[in-house]
Amino acid sequence: MNRWRFLLAPRWAGYLALVIVFAVACCALGTWQLNRRAEALAEVARIDANYDAEPIPLSSALPELDAFDVDQRWQVVEASGRYLVDDEVVVRNRPMQGSTGFEVITPFRLDSGEVFMVDRGWIPQGSDGRAGEVPAPPAGEVDITARLKAGEGRIAGRTSTGAEFATIDLDELAARVGEPSYTGAYGILVQTSGDAQQPPLAQPRPERDEGPHLSYALQWFVFALLAFIGLGWAANQERKAHDEASDRGEAPSSRAGGRPPKRAPKPRKDADADVEDAVLDGR
């Protein structure tokens, strides 16, 4: 046991503290990646359960205007009513297949009187950076099918300009319409195969991808383990150096894995005689 007494030195306590801090940070990052994977898996489960499901009445899915649960994401709903074209807006900076454009949001007044915001699709950005001409929705009474999605809220520093919005802010849209409106969720219009090729373009199907979070998490946990392995290796190297120094009868080095310090050179035996000769010669 005496061979390892050097580990009681304060510097080794410092090494251990640094390794523990590093390992804790790695474990925290690994846990964060596992949480992100759990969120991705939950989204995949929602896509599988809701995206291709049979539509249900909007009033059944959202009994209150501000009602929405995250598990209702992509749920298919159906409703009847009329588009309010005069209150239509576009939402800027929306990517689609490598291009930037606008999402077209058109309020839809239900037969029951409430207004439901419908994302009719994507249009490209013009050369001047603005939205081009937006194709009009069907006039009169129509039946729609849409997939629910939560509103985006407002982002600080990003404001709307006229009919051009920064985000799909349902509260701001409701204030613009001035009628009782759904503020918990909006609907992404489900287009028929023929309409899907005409602008506004339908959004692509969301990908069922959990991402690389599991492999990243395992890497962080391995880094934490390697830190302790490295500390053990350094301690063993210093123990070997102490053993070698003891075998030679030398004082052990205080450096981890280091060599014993060099001893001062011994004075020459004839040094005193040389001094005496020099004194006699000077007389």
BELLIN-V807721 format. One record per pair of residues at least 4 apart in sequence whose C-alpha atoms are under 6 Angstrom apart, sorted by the first residue. I is the first residue (numbers start at 0). J is the second residue. Records with the same first field share a line. If there is no record, write none. Layout:
I = J / J
This chain:
6 = 11
18 = 226
22 = 223
25 = 219 / 223
26 = 220
29 = 216 / 219
32 = 212 / 216
36 = 212
39 = 209
40 = 209
43 = 207
45 = 49
46 = 50
49 = 73 / 74
50 = 73
54 = 75 / 76 / 77
55 = 76 / 77
56 = 76 / 77
57 = 61 / 76 / 77 / 78
58 = 62
61 = 66
64 = 181 / 182
65 = 181 / 182 / 183
66 = 183
67 = 183
72 = 147 / 148
73 = 146 / 147
74 = 146 / 147
75 = 145 / 146
76 = 144 / 145
77 = 143 / 144
78 = 142 / 143
79 = 109 / 141 / 142
80 = 108 / 109 / 110 / 140 / 141
81 = 107 / 108 / 139 / 140
82 = 106 / 107
83 = 106 / 107
87 = 104 / 105
88 = 104 / 162 / 163
89 = 101 / 102 / 103 / 104 / 163
90 = 101 / 102 / 163 / 164 / 165 / 166
91 = 101 / 165
92 = 99 / 100
93 = 99 / 100 / 101
94 = 98 / 99
100 = 122 / 123 / 124
101 = 121 / 122
102 = 120 / 121
103 = 118 / 119 / 120
104 = 117 / 118
105 = 116 / 117
106 = 115 / 116 / 117
107 = 114 / 115 / 116
108 = 113 / 114
109 = 113 / 114
113 = 179 / 180
114 = 180
115 = 180 / 181
116 = 185
117 = 185 / 186 / 187
118 = 186 / 187 / 188
119 = 188
120 = 199 / 200 / 201
121 = 199 / 200
122 = 199
124 = 128 / 129 / 130
125 = 129 / 130 / 131
144 = 189
145 = 186 / 187 / 188 / 189
146 = 186 / 187
147 = 185 / 186
148 = 184 / 185
149 = 184
150 = 167 / 169 / 184
151 = 167 / 168
152 = 168
153 = 168
157 = 165
158 = 165
159 = 163 / 164 / 165
169 = 173 / 182
170 = 182
173 = 180
190 = 194 / 195
195 = 200 / 201
225 = 229
236 = 256
237 = 255 / 256
240 = 256
241 = 251
244 = 249 / 251
245 = 249
251 = 259
252 = 258 / 259
